[in-house]
């Protein structure tokens, strides 16, 4: 029986000697996208995730993106209730804000346990268990009657949903080719960022006369639906693909062999790739919750080794970017707007204090048409570079966002300081979040592209680091702003830090390749290369 292969397995794309530099030149007759050969090179095995149908791939992407949306919306959504919690549990506002800050910390630290676990036993069982445990924490929060009980339930659901920020990146790299990854990571990033609209939904529920408990009931209902979708659509994507040996070019082989020998060698390689193709797994096998243990993966060493990525420049930039945009921008918006908008001169009802999330929605909606931008820019520059792709080729997309995001912060801070029209808040949030989307997506894609790494280990420290930074910034940010002034903190200190972080794009655009070359020669690169999975990065 002939097995239909969805994608061409004869691609000549391959990694060059420098991490982040990929040769995407295609020979005549090979499948191409944006004029580039397929990379990673798929196997002929129909169980190879790269060969799965588009519908299956997109359902997997939808499930992990929805998990990211629910996890983040549940994390930040209750910020609307901070004043209510303060009154109900007889605590001050800053302590009540801890119901967002401490779960935020747990959200990041969960990757330290759950990422090595999904690498050890598989993506599917960890995803399903995490959704289930998240749902348990959510329903427990809905029933809490004490501050401590609510805090405990919040930490539980945040901890188990924290893996939602690692799994989508891992799954995108498991099932999509390099020419698709920027756009697919963009969809995940949109879902992640739209989680910041959680306060809008919680505010609407208040406006309708419902208690804060309803927010958790709704989250629980969606968690149950997501669990069922994930059970039926998210097949295990962990797959060991044989290392790809590119067919030699005519120029190379002419040095030592005749043209006839070259053709014979290429045919031999092609035949070996297509030989002994196994059948597609049955439906029951695809739905299995257990796919074995990867004994080659060290559980605790994966945790320990992840901390060494802190000194990889591109990875550290992702950590600071996410941490600053979440901690400086996101938390400032979520804490300050609900306080300011219910006071003079606005006097909005408490039930509308989460409506700044509409501006977040607008900001991300305006970014949606530009989802493929970094992939298309990289493809255009790759074509101009004779088919050689450099990791830095997608970074030009960040230049408009570099300016617009800080401008939004300034507008928000000055509006709060001078009690300007409420549209100033909305425009400031929308501008900052528009820029945040591009910095979230492109810095992450660049880090994955530019270093020969074990992606799982990289994701652990990324998630842990960014949540630690945002936790530290958000812990007493409310007191700091109220004591020092909105303009000095939000439009001054916050913007200064953000601008410095944004300007790092020029460092990588100008010297990124030199940094990659220098980093690749260190003992650290050799250490990471030992556990790197072929095709996961670049």
Secondary structure, DSSP 8 states (H G I E B T S, - for coil): -----SS-S----EE-SSTTEEE----TT--EETTEE-SS---S-TTSGGGS-HHHHHHHHHHHHHHHHHHHHHHHHGGGGHHHHHHHTT--HHHHTHHHHHHHHHHHHTHHHHHHHHHHH-HHHHHHHHHHHHHHHHHHHHT--SHHHHHHHHHHHHHHHTTHHHHHHHHHHHHS-HHHHHHHHHHHHHHHHHGGGHHHHHHHHHHTT--THHHHHHHHHHHHHHHHHHHHH----------------HHHHHTTS-HHHHHHHHHHHHHHHHSS------HHHHT-S-----TTS-HHHHHHHHGGGGGSHHHHHHHHHHHHIIIIIIHHHHHHHHHHTTSTTT---GGGTTTHHHHHHHHHHHHHTTTTHHHHHHHHHHHHTTTEEEGGGGGGGHHHHHHHHHHHHHHHHHHHHHT--THHHHHHHHHHHHHHHHHHHHHHHHHHHSS---HHHHHHHHHHHHHHHHHHHHHSHHHHHHHH-HIIIIIIIIHHHHHHHHHHHHHHHHHHHHHHHHHHTSHHHHHHHHH--TTT--
